[in-house]
Amino acid sequence: MRIGLIAHDNKKPSLVEFVARYQQQFRQHELYATGHTGQQISDRTGLSVHCLLSGPLGGDQQMGSRIAEGAIDMLFFFRDPLFAHPHEPDVTALLRLSDVQSIPVATNPATAEALVRLL
């Protein structure tokens, strides 16, 4: 599977720890992530991650393009719902594209736990 990995700044440690905990499952798949998130995951786990631009610089849109083209099969997007993000329209568009393409999306660790079992 082709898996997208994104996290808002306050949620990056949580996503990195999550991927590290399940790195054996993630190792079997092709991983794509926005810039800094992908680098942190790769540094922590040694997993190969295709790094896009950082989210605010267009990485969210790059991920959205991959989703629209059918090139992402599952998305883990750990969002910070308590902080306003200047690129919120990009975030909304990304989630809308995920719904349009009917790909599973985890926006928090509890849902991510359920999705990782599908891997």
C-alpha positions, 0 to 999 in steps of 0.5 A: 500500500501507499501510505501518506503521513502528515502531522501538525507541529504539536502532533509530530512527536505522536505520529513519529512514536506511532510509526516507530511502534508499528515500524514492522507493519509500515516497513512493508509499504511505500511511505509518503510524508510532508517534509519535516514529518517524513524526515523525523520518521526516517531518522527515528525508524530508518524507514524509507520515506518519500518526503514532499515539501513541508505542509505550509509550503505546498506539501499538503497540496502535493499529498492531495494531488497524490490522493486525487490521482489514486496514488495514496491508499491510506492516510495518517494525518495527526491533526491539532484541533486546538490550534488555528493553522494558516493553511487550514484551507489546504487541510480541509481540501486534503480531507475532502479529497480523501473522502472523494477517493474513499481512502481511510484516514486516521486523524488521531492515535485511536483511529490510527490504531484501528487502521494499522491493523489493516496493514 
